[in-house]
C-alpha cells in the first residue's frame, strides 16, 4: 500500500499524541526511539494504519532492550469496533451452515499484518488499564483446544480478567480481537 507523506505524517502524529497521553504504558521509552523504529518500516506503518482504522488505538507497550524492537498493542477501551462480530478462524467461518460471518479474527489479523494477543499479553495489557469491560476479545488458542473445535477469549469483569472458551465458529456483536505488532 503506497502511503502519501501526509497520511504517514498524520498517523505518526496520532501515535505520538497517544504515546504522550499514556506514558505509564511505556515507562522509560522515548518517542524518538519509537519513531526511528517505525519510520522506515512501511509494512509496519500499514499495519498500524489498519489497527487505527478499525478502532484499535494502537500504542507502545514495550521496547526490547538490545534489539530495539517496539511492541504495540491495541489499547482501545473496548475490543476494536471494526473487528467485532468475527468468529475465530477461517475453518470455523466456513463450517457454519447458516449465518456465517463475513470474516474471522485470524483471517483479519493476517490480512492486517498483526497477531492476536496471547493470554499472557492480554493479562499484561490489563495491568496497563481496564479494558474490555463491556466487550470481549478472541486470543491465540492452543492447537489442542482448536482441534477439538474450541477457541479462547478474554474480558474483564468484577475487577478480574477472565479467560473463557467457546466454539470457534461462534460470533457475537460484542466480541472482536485485539492485536499486537512488533516493529
Phi, psi and omega in degrees: 000120179278124184254133175290148179304326180291324177294316180299314180297318180296317179296314179298325178292319177299313181296319180295316180299315179296318179303314182289330180282340188234048184301330178297341178288339186215054180305133177082003179257134180261140180303323180302322178293320179294311182298319178299325182286319184271340184309311183265008185260083184303314180295323178294320177297321176299315180297316179297322178296318179291322175301316180294313184296333180265010173090015184282338183050060183298142178214158179287133177237001178180155175229122182279121179295141179096291183281334182080005179298138178255135178249129176250143169235155167291124184242021175296149183303319178243165179309135186310126187300327181278005181232020179268168179073029181249142168279184188286306184217177183298320179298319178294319180298313183284344179282344181289130179279328180226151173054042178293136176292161181286342187209164176234160182299311183294322178295316179297315181300315180298317180295329180278343182085025180235175176236152173294150175294148170278172176299317180298319178294319179298316179296323176296316178306318183290345173281347182264355182167191177247117185236154178057050176281340180236346182239182174220163184224130172300146174232167176304141186239133177303145184303322183293326176289316181297321179299333178270003176100000183260172174205157184253148173215164183227160168201180179235121177221148176055034179071016184229143175272126179248141172247128182235174174234157176203164171297138183299336181279352181290148172208147184220151181299333182261008178243126176229219175208152175252144181244167175228149178221130177250123184245000000 
